[in-house]
Amino acid sequence: MYLKGFLSFLLGLLFFYLQVLIMPALAIGRIVPNILIPWMIFTLWTKPQNIALSVGFIIALLYDTLYPATFGLNALLFTIMGVAVNLFRMPFEQDSVVAKLLTIAVANLIFSLLTLMGFGLLWRFTAELMLVNLGAFVYNLIFSLIVFWAMQLISRLRIVIANV
């Protein structure tokens, strides 16, 4: 149990560092893709809920340290998104492709709507905020699909050592 949590935390740290160091280079029009969303979905699909939500909260809190004006917002968003995604995916089979696609779409929609609400309440709802949030939703959805399926592919690889 502790080993699963520790390995999930290490994978989360890897994605956190990728998010902080590499993803700003892939920004399009001030929109930085968030690869923590597909990581959170993958963790929720492969680990128990208590481990996934705990590790997701800690990684999101680490991400919040980069943005002191909205400290705690990402941790709250990832916790709400994690609970919603976990409830959404329960009726589906573990290997259902359609369920995974729908989960990615729902998670990105929840994250975008909650981000819009949070930033709108902090800095007013403007047309620019709406357009940036819509662009972020589309960009994150595309990026989430690519990253999630890459993680799925990598997780299914097996190393076989054969003595010749």
C-alpha positions, 0 to 999 in steps of 0.5 A: 500500500505504501509502495503504491502511494510512493510510486504514484508520488514519484510519478506525480513529481515527474509530471510536476517537473515536466509541467513546470520546466517543459510545458511553458515552451509548448504554450500557444497564446499564453495557454500552457498545456496542463499535463497534470490533468491526464496524470490525475486521470491515469492515477485514478484509473490505476490506483485506489481512490484514497492514494490517487486523491492524496497524491493528487492534492499534494502535487497540486499544492506543489503546483500552487506554490508557483502561483501565490495569488491563487494559492490553494486553487489548483489543490481544490480544483484537482480534489474536486475533479478527482472525486468527480472523475472517480464517481463518473468512471465507477459504472464502467469497466476498467478497460473500456476505451469509451469510458476513458475518452469520456472521462478525459473530456469530463475531467477537462470540462470540470477543470476548465469550468472551475478554473473559469469560476475561480479566476472570474471571481478573483479578477472579473468575468471578461470576454478575454477570460472566456476566450482564453479559458475556451482555448485552454479547454481545447488545448488541454483536451488534445494534450490530455488525450495524447498524454493519457494514451501514451501513459496507457501504452507505456503502462502495458509494456512488459520487459521480458528477460530470456536466457539464451 
